[in-house]
Amino acid sequence: MQDATLLIVEAAGDLSRHRRQVMQNISGIAADAVPHGPVTCVELDAGQEAGTAAFERADPRYITRFLDWQRSASGADRDRILGLAPGVVDVHAAGCDWPVDYRDGARPLVSLCVMANTGNRRGIHIIFGHPDMRDWPSVRLQPLHDVAHHLAAVWRIRQALESATAAGGSPDTPRCALIQAVLAQDRERERERDRDRHRDRQRAAPRPSGALALWPALVAAQWSLLDAFTADGARYLVAYRNPEPAATFRALADRERIVLELALSGESGKWIASELALSESAVARALRTALRKLGVGDTSALAGVQTAAFEPLEGLNTGAALALARLAPVVGALTNLSGAERAIVIDLLDGKRITAIARDRGTSPRTVANQIASVYRKLGASSRRELLSMLG
């Protein structure tokens, strides 16, 4: 279940996708982790009679009964449910604190509910229908308790960004709202620095006043990365503070931290395996797990994170602390490259694969591969990892 919890939080934090797609992804991941019985991902709102739901392995009869149960709940019961703290609920347990009518309606349909309430009379719940899950021991349920807290935090951020998008009248994704907010704050900070000569001189300092040393906090799971993107030739990183009750399941083990830091320094998997007396497959597993725990899919997304200076990201009512880092513009450091090559380097920093770059540029993967090889020659790099290490 450990991998599933990480994948669920990662899916919820994918701001490039709309809510319905994300809910379908979450229900699919949960169904893969528990391959029996129906699984439902439902978003509840105290002001609505029935929530939006995504189903896996649910027949039409189950879906009809589920939706009838949701519609029959009273407003008072929905308010009480959405006021509870995040966690796992066994509706068949004697100590279940759901309202009696709501609990009785749930029992024929629900074994366990991962309840991720966001604290604003809304929440997202993952509901498992297989009866065997009622007998799971507490040690097996703990990852589900953890994911409830993380899912609640990430979903609250998504809600805030979607509200900002709706207020602007734009159909774009929450990621677009985040990027707009980041760029607006970054420009305002630049204007403030320009107005204050003393602060402007301090820009050359390695860490501005009030900046967060985020890398140790990422490794310890006190913070996680939310998004990374490139705009105007500069790279931006956004992180959020993890909820304290459940930070440990994302903390890196010693092996995972060492493997990740060696990989970020440009070392190959084969070299790391030799130095640590591990198999290459063990190194690959440790690296993959470390990346998942930090909330990224590739080492390229971590370029520059270890030394980046993060500052609070303000102006978004997300219910979670956000931090922003602006890495030095990369285009100016690549004057030996052509315009197309510089654009490809920025795509590589964004974590894109060759096929995605080719699709976006309307060219062939072979052409992109040749341009990447040219970049390596001009900058003296021998691999993508080494290139990213140089630019980070």
Secondary structure, 3 states (H helix, E strand, C coil): CHHHHHHHHHHHCCCCCCHHHHHHHHHHHHHHHCCCCCEEEEEEECCCCCCEEEEECCCHHHHHHHHHHHHHCCHHHHHHHHCCCCEEEECCCCCCCCCHHHHHHHCCCCCEEEEEECCCCEEEEEEECCHHHHHCCHHHHHHHHHHHHHHHHHHHHHHHHHHHHHHCCCCCCHHHHHHHHHHHHHHHHHHHHHHCHHHHHHHHCCCCCCCEEHHHHHHCCCEEEEEEEEECCEEEEEEEECCHHHCHHHCCCHHHHHHHHHHHCCCCHHHHHHHHCCCHHHHHHHHHHHHHHHCCCCHHHHCCHHHCEEEECCCCCCCCCEEEEEECCCHHHHCCCCHHHHHHHHHHHCCCCHHHHHHHHCCCHHHHHHHHHHHHHHHCCCCHHHHHHHHC
